[in-house]
């Protein structure tokens, strides 16, 4: 009973926060648990290999709701992987990496027009492999930088990522990274929010590697306008271990018969 009452309260608050307009389409009830998939498309230049494209994918659990300050969205990264075009290069993101991504609470901006609603979320800067407050303006590029530390607590400096290249044994690189993403999408249905990602910043420095040949930066840059996100409603109580499967088994957004 308490959960139902709280859910109703959030929906009522959401209705009060929606701008009034005689031409506006009614917004669907959005509070609840959602799975989030973020896809960043980049171009990379690995040593001795042709330029190739990579896709960085991350799955997260989010809670949407409203409080006295307005809309909120929590965001907890659960798992991630990096895929290279043509298997030229790929990365394995260990659980120790994603386990150390902090849970964020953000304030979405919800627009309201005759087509429904726009959904914009500034995710702010996210630092990996170093203390952001000790180097707020400059990304550390050496292992002895005072801001660098064993971020993922695996006994190695910075954050560890496993790299898989043709003709080489898999090896580790130790990185410092900072990103700043902004989700710019639309509320498609009560079960689906999706759109583009504006990449304000996506920088990475290699601090070291288990293979000396690769103890160097692998230049990369995001492809403008190519990165996307998708949010799908999942059952309340879904945890990190189930979010990817829950998103894949959710009804297709195009299947309106599956929506209430």
C-alpha positions as CSV (number, residue, x, y, z in Angstrom):
1,X,0.0,0.0,0.0
2,X,2.8,2.4,0.9
3,X,4.6,1.9,-2.4
4,X,1.4,2.4,-4.4
5,X,0.7,5.6,-2.4
6,X,4.2,6.9,-3.0
7,X,3.9,6.1,-6.8
8,X,0.6,8.0,-7.0
9,X,2.2,11.0,-5.2
10,X,5.0,11.1,-7.7
11,X,2.6,11.0,-10.6
12,X,0.6,13.8,-9.1
13,X,3.7,15.9,-8.6
14,X,4.8,15.2,-12.2
15,X,1.4,16.4,-13.4
16,X,1.8,19.7,-11.4
17,X,5.3,20.2,-12.8
18,X,4.2,19.8,-16.4
19,X,3.7,23.2,-18.1
20,X,0.1,23.9,-18.9
21,X,-0.8,24.3,-22.6
22,X,-4.1,23.7,-24.5
23,X,-2.2,22.3,-27.4
24,X,0.2,20.1,-25.4
25,X,-0.1,16.3,-25.7
26,X,-0.5,14.7,-22.3
27,X,2.7,13.2,-20.9
28,X,2.7,9.5,-19.9
29,X,3.5,8.6,-16.2
30,X,7.2,8.3,-16.0
31,X,8.3,7.6,-12.4
32,X,9.7,4.2,-11.8
33,X,12.7,1.9,-12.7
34,X,14.3,2.2,-16.1
35,X,17.2,0.5,-17.9
36,X,19.5,2.8,-19.7
37,X,21.8,2.0,-22.6
38,X,24.4,4.6,-23.6
39,X,26.3,4.1,-26.9
40,X,29.3,6.4,-27.7
41,X,30.7,6.1,-31.3
42,X,34.3,7.0,-31.7
43,X,37.2,6.8,-34.2
44,X,40.4,5.3,-32.9
45,X,43.9,5.0,-34.2
46,X,45.8,2.1,-32.7
47,X,49.6,1.6,-33.3
48,X,50.3,-0.2,-36.6
49,X,46.6,-0.5,-37.5
50,X,44.4,1.5,-39.8
51,X,41.9,4.0,-38.4
52,X,38.8,2.2,-37.2
53,X,35.5,2.9,-35.5
54,X,34.6,1.8,-32.0
55,X,31.4,1.6,-30.0
56,X,31.5,2.1,-26.3
57,X,28.3,0.7,-24.7
58,X,27.2,1.0,-21.1
59,X,24.1,-0.3,-19.3
60,X,22.7,1.4,-16.2
61,X,19.8,1.3,-13.8
62,X,17.9,4.5,-13.3
63,X,15.1,5.7,-11.1
64,X,12.8,8.5,-12.4
65,X,10.7,10.5,-10.1
66,X,9.8,13.9,-8.8
67,X,10.3,15.7,-5.5
68,X,9.9,19.2,-4.2
69,X,12.8,20.4,-6.5
70,X,11.3,18.8,-9.7
71,X,12.3,15.8,-11.7
72,X,15.2,13.6,-10.7
73,X,17.0,10.7,-12.4
74,X,19.4,8.4,-10.5
75,X,22.0,6.7,-12.7
76,X,24.1,3.6,-11.7
77,X,26.4,2.1,-14.3
78,X,26.1,-1.7,-14.2
79,X,28.3,-3.1,-17.1
80,X,30.1,-1.9,-20.1
81,X,32.0,-3.1,-23.2
82,X,33.8,-1.6,-26.2
83,X,33.5,-3.1,-29.6
84,X,35.8,-2.4,-32.6
85,X,34.6,-2.4,-36.2
86,X,35.8,-5.5,-37.9
87,X,37.3,-6.8,-34.7
88,X,40.4,-4.7,-35.3
89,X,40.4,-3.6,-31.7
90,X,38.2,-4.3,-28.8
91,X,38.3,-3.6,-25.1
92,X,37.1,-5.6,-22.1
93,X,35.8,-3.4,-19.2
94,X,36.3,-5.4,-16.0
95,X,33.7,-5.5,-13.3
96,X,36.1,-3.8,-11.0
97,X,35.8,-0.8,-13.3
98,X,32.0,-0.5,-13.4
99,X,31.7,-1.3,-9.7
100,X,33.6,1.9,-8.9
101,X,31.4,4.2,-11.0
102,X,29.5,6.3,-8.5
103,X,25.7,6.5,-8.5
104,X,24.6,9.9,-9.7
105,X,21.4,11.9,-9.1
106,X,20.7,14.3,-12.0
107,X,17.9,16.8,-12.8
108,X,16.3,16.2,-16.2
109,X,14.7,19.1,-18.0
110,X,11.3,17.9,-19.4
111,X,9.9,20.0,-22.3
112,X,6.3,19.7,-23.2
113,X,4.8,20.4,-26.7
114,X,2.1,19.1,-29.0
115,X,4.4,16.1,-29.9
116,X,4.8,15.0,-26.3
117,X,7.9,15.7,-24.2
118,X,11.6,16.3,-24.7
119,X,14.0,14.7,-22.2
120,X,17.3,16.5,-21.6
121,X,19.8,15.4,-18.9
122,X,23.2,17.0,-18.3
123,X,25.2,14.1,-16.8
124,X,28.1,16.4,-15.7
125,X,31.8,15.4,-15.7
126,X,32.7,11.9,-14.8
127,X,36.4,11.2,-13.9
128,X,37.9,7.8,-14.0
129,X,41.4,6.8,-12.7
130,X,42.1,10.0,-10.8
131,X,40.8,12.5,-8.2
132,X,39.0,15.1,-10.2
133,X,39.1,17.7,-7.5
134,X,42.9,17.5,-7.5
135,X,43.1,18.2,-11.2
136,X,39.8,19.8,-12.2
137,X,41.0,21.5,-15.4
138,X,43.7,19.1,-16.7
139,X,43.6,15.4,-17.3
140,X,46.6,13.7,-15.8
141,X,48.9,12.1,-18.3
142,X,51.6,10.4,-16.1
143,X,51.3,7.7,-13.5
144,X,53.2,9.9,-10.9
145,X,50.7,12.8,-11.2
146,X,49.5,13.6,-7.7
147,X,45.8,13.2,-8.7
148,X,46.3,9.6,-10.0
149,X,45.6,6.7,-7.7
150,X,44.4,3.0,-7.8
151,X,40.9,4.1,-8.7
152,X,39.4,0.6,-9.1
153,X,41.4,-1.0,-6.3
154,X,43.0,-3.7,-8.3
155,X,46.5,-3.0,-7.3
156,X,47.4,-1.0,-10.4
157,X,47.6,2.7,-11.1
158,X,44.6,4.5,-12.6
159,X,41.7,2.4,-14.0
160,X,42.4,-0.9,-15.8
161,X,41.0,-1.9,-19.2
162,X,41.9,-5.1,-21.1
163,X,42.7,-4.6,-24.8
164,X,42.4,-7.3,-27.5
165,X,44.3,-6.7,-30.8
166,X,44.9,-9.0,-33.7
167,X,48.3,-10.8,-33.6
168,X,48.9,-9.8,-30.0
169,X,48.1,-11.4,-26.7
170,X,45.4,-9.5,-24.7
171,X,47.1,-6.8,-22.5
172,X,46.1,-4.2,-19.9
173,X,46.3,-0.5,-20.1
174,X,46.0,1.8,-17.2
175,X,44.1,5.0,-17.9
176,X,42.8,8.3,-16.6
177,X,39.7,9.5,-18.3
178,X,37.1,12.3,-18.1
179,X,33.8,12.6,-19.9
180,X,30.9,15.0,-20.0
181,X,27.7,13.7,-21.7
182,X,24.3,15.3,-22.2
183,X,21.3,13.2,-23.1
184,X,19.0,14.9,-25.6
185,X,15.9,12.8,-26.4
186,X,12.2,12.5,-26.4
187,X,9.5,10.7,-24.4
188,X,8.3,8.2,-27.0
189,X,5.9,6.3,-24.8
190,X,5.3,5.4,-21.2
191,X,7.9,2.6,-21.7
192,X,10.6,4.3,-23.8
193,X,12.7,7.5,-23.9
194,X,15.5,7.8,-26.6
195,X,17.6,10.2,-28.5
196,X,21.1,11.5,-29.2
197,X,24.0,12.2,-26.9
198,X,25.9,15.5,-27.0
199,X,29.5,14.7,-26.1
200,X,30.8,17.8,-24.5
201,X,34.1,16.1,-23.5
202,X,35.6,12.6,-23.9
203,X,39.3,12.5,-23.1
204,X,41.6,9.7,-22.1
205,X,45.3,9.4,-21.2
206,X,47.3,6.1,-21.0
207,X,49.3,6.0,-17.8
208,X,50.9,2.7,-18.4
209,X,50.5,-0.8,-19.9
210,X,51.3,-4.4,-19.2
211,X,52.9,-4.5,-22.7
212,X,55.6,-1.9,-23.2
213,X,54.8,-1.5,-26.9
214,X,51.4,-0.1,-26.0
215,X,52.5,2.2,-23.1
216,X,51.3,5.1,-25.2
217,X,48.1,7.0,-25.9
218,X,45.7,5.5,-28.5
219,X,44.2,8.6,-30.1
220,X,40.5,8.7,-30.4
221,X,37.7,11.2,-30.8
222,X,33.9,10.9,-30.7
223,X,32.0,10.9,-34.0
224,X,29.8,14.1,-34.0
225,X,26.1,13.3,-33.9
226,X,26.6,9.5,-33.9
227,X,26.2,8.7,-30.2
228,X,22.8,7.6,-28.9
229,X,20.9,6.5,-25.8
230,X,17.8,4.5,-25.0
231,X,15.8,4.2,-21.8
232,X,13.3,1.3,-21.4
233,X,11.0,0.8,-18.4
234,X,12.0,-2.4,-16.5
235,X,10.2,-4.1,-13.5
236,X,10.7,-2.3,-10.2
237,X,13.4,-4.1,-8.2
238,X,15.5,-4.9,-11.3
239,X,19.1,-5.0,-10.2
240,X,22.4,-4.4,-12.0
241,X,22.8,-8.1,-12.7
242,X,19.5,-8.2,-14.6
243,X,19.3,-4.8,-16.4
244,X,20.8,-5.8,-19.7
245,X,18.6,-8.9,-20.0
246,X,15.5,-6.9,-18.8
247,X,16.1,-4.3,-21.5
248,X,16.5,-6.9,-24.3
249,X,13.3,-8.7,-23.2
250,X,11.2,-5.6,-22.9
251,X,8.4,-5.1,-25.5
252,X,9.5,-3.3,-28.6
253,X,8.7,0.4,-28.4
254,X,7.0,0.1,-31.8
255,X,4.6,-2.6,-30.3
256,X,2.0,-0.3,-29.0
257,X,-0.3,-3.2,-28.1
258,X,2.2,-4.1,-25.3
259,X,1.8,-0.6,-23.8
260,X,-0.9,0.2,-21.3
